[in-house]
């Protein structure tokens, strides 16, 4: 079973930085993709950043040029470096992994979420 676990959230002032980590129970290169999503109060869950097994990345419009997704293959870990944080970045951030269809019935895996709060 594929599991992902997030960590690194916290309370920061506007303009500050945080680095989130997502540890997977399998090689991240064996997963089709991994991504970060967030959900703020009163808003839908939205894509923050995504990286495929080949290393291609995508970012949500609101975070592009401020956030960077990266990975450490040896540690089975994906990171989200968040710089120039704004109060509107406040949300619960979730890690997501896409599981190859050939592995079995599991399609994906969601982490439990980590709270990021940016004060003004």
C-alpha positions as CSV (number, residue, x, y, z in Angstrom):
1,X,0.0,0.0,0.0
2,X,1.3,3.4,-0.9
3,X,1.3,6.0,1.8
4,X,2.4,9.6,1.9
5,X,2.9,11.8,5.0
6,X,3.3,15.6,5.0
7,X,5.2,17.7,7.5
8,X,6.7,21.2,7.8
9,X,3.6,23.3,8.2
10,X,3.4,26.1,10.7
11,X,2.7,29.8,11.4
12,X,4.8,32.4,9.6
13,X,4.6,36.1,8.9
14,X,3.9,37.5,5.4
15,X,7.0,37.5,3.3
16,X,8.5,34.5,5.1
17,X,9.3,31.0,3.9
18,X,8.4,27.4,4.8
19,X,9.5,24.1,3.4
20,X,7.0,21.3,3.3
21,X,8.1,17.7,3.0
22,X,6.1,14.6,1.8
23,X,7.6,11.2,2.5
24,X,6.4,8.3,0.4
25,X,6.4,4.6,1.3
26,X,7.7,3.6,-2.1
27,X,10.2,5.0,-4.5
28,X,8.9,8.3,-5.8
29,X,10.3,7.5,-9.2
30,X,7.9,4.5,-9.4
31,X,4.9,6.8,-9.0
32,X,3.3,8.4,-12.0
33,X,3.3,11.8,-10.3
34,X,3.3,13.6,-6.9
35,X,1.7,16.9,-6.1
36,X,0.8,19.4,-3.6
37,X,-2.8,20.7,-3.2
38,X,-4.3,23.1,-0.7
39,X,-7.7,24.0,0.6
40,X,-8.5,27.2,2.3
41,X,-11.7,28.0,4.2
42,X,-14.5,28.6,1.8
43,X,-12.5,27.6,-1.3
44,X,-12.2,24.5,-3.4
45,X,-9.1,22.3,-3.2
46,X,-6.6,23.6,-5.8
47,X,-3.4,22.4,-7.3
48,X,-0.3,24.0,-5.9
49,X,2.5,22.1,-7.7
50,X,3.0,18.8,-9.4
51,X,5.9,16.8,-10.5
52,X,5.9,13.7,-12.7
53,X,8.3,10.7,-12.5
54,X,10.1,12.2,-15.5
55,X,10.6,15.5,-13.6
56,X,8.2,17.7,-15.4
57,X,6.6,20.3,-13.1
58,X,3.4,22.4,-13.1
59,X,2.3,25.1,-10.8
60,X,-0.9,26.9,-9.9
61,X,-1.0,30.4,-11.2
62,X,-1.2,31.9,-7.8
63,X,2.1,30.3,-6.6
64,X,4.2,30.3,-9.7
65,X,7.6,32.0,-9.2
66,X,7.2,31.8,-5.5
67,X,6.9,28.1,-4.8
68,X,9.2,25.3,-6.0
69,X,8.6,21.6,-6.0
70,X,11.6,19.3,-5.8
71,X,12.5,15.8,-4.8
72,X,15.1,13.7,-3.2
73,X,14.9,10.3,-4.8
74,X,17.1,8.6,-2.2
75,X,14.8,9.7,0.6
76,X,11.5,9.0,-1.3
77,X,10.6,12.6,-0.4
78,X,9.1,15.5,-2.3
79,X,9.5,19.1,-1.1
80,X,7.6,22.3,-1.5
81,X,9.7,25.3,-0.9
82,X,7.4,28.3,-0.3
83,X,8.8,31.8,-0.4
84,X,7.3,35.2,-0.2
85,X,4.3,33.8,1.6
86,X,1.1,35.8,1.6
87,X,-1.9,35.6,3.9
88,X,-3.9,34.2,1.0
89,X,-1.5,31.2,1.0
90,X,-3.1,30.1,4.3
91,X,-4.6,26.7,3.9
92,X,-4.2,23.0,4.7
93,X,-1.7,21.6,2.3
94,X,-2.0,18.0,1.1
95,X,0.4,15.7,-0.6
96,X,-0.9,13.5,-3.3
97,X,0.6,10.5,-5.2
98,X,-0.6,8.9,-8.3
99,X,-0.2,5.1,-8.2
100,X,0.4,3.1,-11.4
101,X,-2.6,1.2,-12.5
102,X,-0.7,-2.1,-12.8
103,X,0.1,-2.2,-9.1
104,X,-3.5,-3.0,-8.1
105,X,-6.8,-1.3,-7.2
106,X,-5.2,1.7,-5.4
107,X,-5.4,4.7,-7.7
108,X,-3.8,7.3,-5.5
109,X,-2.8,8.3,-2.0
110,X,-3.5,11.4,0.0
111,X,-1.7,12.6,3.0
112,X,-3.5,13.8,6.1
113,X,-2.6,17.5,5.5
114,X,-0.4,20.1,7.2
115,X,-1.6,23.5,8.2
116,X,0.1,26.6,6.8
117,X,-0.9,29.9,8.3
118,X,0.5,33.2,7.1
119,X,-0.2,36.2,9.3
120,X,-0.4,39.8,8.0
